[in-house]
Amino acid sequence: MHLVVPFTCVASGACRDALNDLALPHLDRLLQRLAPAAVDRGDPASLTPPHERVLAKALGLSAPDGCVPWAAHEAAGAGLDEAGGINAGMDADPDAQGTLGAPSDAWAWITPCHWQVHGADLMMANPRALALRPDESQALLAAMRPFFEEDGIALRYAAPDRWLARGEPLRDLRAASLDRVVGREIGRWLPAAPEAAPLRRLQNEMQMLLYTHPVNDERSALALAPVNSFWVSGAGALPALWQPPQHDAPRVIDALKDAALEDDAAAWADAWRALDAGELAAAERALHGGEPVQITLCGEADAWTFGPAQIGLTRQIMKRIGHKPISSLGFML
């Protein structure tokens, strides 16, 4: 069992204060029996957050910052048929002619989203908060599809809040994870490289198209936020000769995610307590039962894995954190 927990540390002052008052008995007991086994150091300004780096490494998808091919991995997981196309493993999309591809194709996730003005900044609202219905999402995709096709990008419906895109403009695109952008100013995360120019133009065009789309008219009548843009992430192609790993992949637990992205310290602390009483308690029981257990705790920059002891690294980390309670997690910031 390997659990990866994103957003265990949040840089905001309110969340850091909440961290000091958290009682996490199951995590405490787990980390008393485990030892620091690995540290993946990063930068809070990186396009790929630490939990994605850990999962990508385990899946054989390690890539330069912003280039982990998550969408290609999803497409491959849906199944490649004998003709090299994606089979019916994804939700049905009767208008998706021409979007089937080969294993070497480049893919990306397209997320319909809402950009909102916040003072002088343009912010990304949490796409999950839109609660798009499948019919709304498919209607928006159908309207946007011809514009993407003009740039050599084929769209396919995968879920209400995520579409799959395939095309050469996505092959070398460095794109920020949604987990970096939600709740933050958008400008610093927009792809700036020359190869991203078609997508930047598409974003401008789609903002004009979506402004008068009937789906948004209906949402506005119900006082719901409109879909006024899209975000591209998880772009690229699978490595040549890539095969799924034979071992179980780490399980990423997103229990802390929404509260952290919304900078809601009280909800984040509540989510921590529920996580400790749920998945972490189950991991403690598994460890007591003799099952191998690893826990990776991810902040905004680094990922710390606890598991089999490595004495040299243990001394290094303990020297850094001193005698603080390990579950205070402040050493990760």
Residue pairs with C-beta under 8 A, 6 or more apart in sequence:
1 251
1 283
1 286
1 291
1 292
1 293
1 294
2 58
2 248
2 250
2 251
2 293
2 294
2 295
2 296
2 307
3 250
3 251
3 253
3 279
3 280
3 283
3 293
3 294
3 295
3 296
4 51
4 54
4 55
4 250
4 251
4 252
4 253
4 296
4 298
4 303
5 51
5 252
5 253
5 255
5 256
5 275
5 295
5 296
5 297
5 298
6 49
6 50
6 51
6 179
6 252
6 253
6 254
6 256
6 257
6 260
6 298
7 256
7 257
7 260
7 261
7 268
7 298
7 299
8 256
8 297
8 298
8 299
8 329
8 332
9 15
9 16
9 19
9 297
9 299
9 300
9 329
9 330
9 332
9 333
10 16
10 260
10 263
10 268
10 299
10 300
11 44
11 300
11 333
12 263
12 265
14 263
14 265
15 260
15 263
15 265
15 268
16 330
16 333
17 265
18 265
18 266
18 268
18 269
19 269
19 328
19 329
19 330
20 328
20 330
21 269
22 269
22 272
22 273
22 327
22 328
23 273
24 272
24 273
24 276
24 280
24 327
25 276
26 276
26 277
26 280
26 281
26 283
26 284
27 276
27 280
27 295
27 327
28 325
28 326
28 327
29 284
30 280
30 283
30 284
30 287
30 293
30 295
30 306
31 295
31 306
31 326
31 327
32 326
33 287
34 287
34 293
34 294
34 295
34 306
34 307
34 309
35 306
35 307
35 308
35 309
35 310
35 314
36 304
36 305
36 306
36 310
36 313
36 314
36 317
36 318
37 294
37 305
37 306
37 307
37 308
37 309
37 310
37 313
38 304
38 305
38 307
38 310
38 313
39 302
39 303
39 304
39 305
39 313
39 317
40 50
40 53
40 54
40 57
40 302
40 303
40 305
41 301
41 302
42 48
42 49
42 50
42 53
42 301
42 302
42 303
43 301
44 300
44 301
45 188
46 65
46 66
46 180
46 301
47 65
47 66
47 174
47 175
47 176
47 177
47 180
47 189
48 56
48 63
48 65
48 66
48 67
48 68
48 177
49 177
49 179
49 180
49 298
49 300
50 298
50 299
50 300
50 301
50 302
50 303
51 179
51 252
51 296
51 298
51 303
52 68
52 70
52 177
52 179
53 62
53 68
53 303
54 250
54 296
54 298
54 303
54 305
55 249
55 250
55 252
56 62
56 63
56 68
58 245
58 247
58 249
58 250
59 73
59 244
59 245
59 249
60 239
60 242
60 243
60 245
61 68
61 69
61 70
61 73
61 238
61 239
61 242
62 68
63 69
63 236
64 174
65 174
66 174
66 175
66 176
66 177
67 172
67 173
67 174
67 175
67 235
67 236
68 234
68 236
69 106
69 107
69 234
69 235
69 236
69 237
69 238
70 109
70 233
70 234
71 107
71 108
71 109
71 164
71 165
71 170
71 233
71 234
71 235
71 236
72 105
72 106
72 107
72 234
72 236
72 237
72 238
73 234
73 238
74 107
74 109
74 158
74 164
74 234
75 86
75 101
75 105
75 107
75 164
75 166
76 103
76 238
76 244
77 89
77 244
78 86
78 87
78 89
78 90
79 86
79 87
79 89
80 86
80 87
80 103
81 87
83 100
84 100
84 101
84 102
84 103
85 100
85 101
86 99
86 100
86 101
86 156
90 156
90 157
90 158
90 164
91 134
91 157
91 158
91 159
93 99
93 138
93 156
93 157
95 142
95 145
96 154
96 155
96 156
96 157
98 149
98 154
99 154
99 155
99 156
99 164
99 166
101 107
101 154
101 166
103 238
104 237
104 238
104 240
105 166
105 167
105 237
106 166
106 167
106 168
106 169
106 170
106 171
106 235
106 236
106 237
107 164
107 165
107 166
107 170
107 234
107 235
107 236
107 237
108 164
108 165
108 170
108 173
108 175
108 232
108 233
108 234
108 235
108 236
109 162
109 163
109 164
109 165
109 232
109 233
109 234
109 235
110 155
110 162
110 163
110 164
110 165
110 230
110 231
110 232
111 127
111 161
111 162
111 163
111 178
111 230
111 231
111 232
111 233
112 127
112 130
112 132
112 137
112 140
112 141
112 161
112 163
112 227
112 230
113 124
113 125
113 127
113 130
113 227
113 228
113 229
113 230
113 231
114 124
114 125
114 127
114 130
114 225
114 226
114 227
114 228
114 229
115 122
115 123
115 124
115 125
115 186
115 228
115 229
116 122
116 123
116 125
116 225
117 123
121 185
121 186
121 187
122 185
122 186
122 187
123 183
123 184
123 185
123 186
124 178
124 181
124 182
124 183
124 184
124 186
124 231
125 182
125 183
125 225
126 182
126 183
126 258
126 261
126 262
127 161
127 178
127 182
127 231
128 161
128 258
129 225
130 161
130 224
130 225
130 227
131 224
132 160
132 161
132 227
133 160
134 160
136 160
136 215
136 219
136 227
137 157
137 159
137 160
137 161
137 163
138 157
139 213
139 214
139 215
140 210
140 213
140 215
140 227
141 155
141 157
141 163
143 209
143 210
143 213
144 155
144 206
144 209
144 230
145 154
145 155
147 202
147 205
147 206
147 209
148 154
148 155
148 165
148 167
148 202
149 155
151 167
151 169
151 198
151 202
152 167
152 168
152 169
153 165
153 166
153 167
153 169
153 170
154 165
154 166
154 167
155 163
155 164
155 165
156 163
156 164
156 165
156 166
157 163
157 164
158 164
165 232
169 195
169 198
169 199
170 232
170 235
170 236
171 235
171 236
171 237
172 195
172 236
173 191
173 193
173 195
173 196
173 199
173 232
173 235
173 236
174 191
174 193
174 196
174 235
175 191
175 232
175 233
175 234
175 235
176 189
176 191
176 233
177 233
177 234
178 231
178 233
179 257
179 261
180 189
181 189
181 231
182 261
183 261
183 262
183 263
190 196
190 200
191 199
191 200
191 232
199 232
203 229
203 230
206 229
206 230
207 228
207 229
210 216
210 226
210 227
210 228
210 229
211 228
213 227
215 227
216 226
216 227
216 228
219 225
219 226
219 227
220 226
250 294
250 296
253 275
253 279
255 271
255 274
255 275
255 278
255 279
256 268
256 271
256 272
256 275
258 267
258 271
259 265
259 267
259 268
259 270
259 271
260 268
280 295
283 293
283 295
286 293
287 293
292 307
293 307
294 305
294 306
294 307
295 305
295 306
295 307
296 303
296 304
296 305
296 306
297 303
297 304
297 306
297 329
297 332
298 304
299 329
299 332
299 333
300 333
302 332
304 317
304 332
317 331
320 331
321 330
321 331
324 330
324 331
